[in-house]
Amino acid sequence: MAKPLKVDEVWLERIAELLNGMEFGAVSIVVHEGQIVQIERTERKRYDNKAAARTSSAGNAGKTSSAGAGKV
């Protein structure tokens, strides 16, 4: 039978600290014998591709590609 999970204020503060400021991601809590032993934070960064495409194409305006030039 599973032991009841023991969660005190210290662990609640640690979990809240890891969640604070996270926009996209996951928090994983590892439990052994009814006690939290590890917390893992995986954070994702998402970028607006439309803004990057506008910046990239504006920076390349007027430039021609020389890829393949001079090859026979």
Secondary structure by P-SEA (a helix, b strand, c coil): ccccccccaaaaaaaaaaaccccccbbbbbbccccccbbbbbbbbbbcaaaaaaaaaaaacccccccccccc
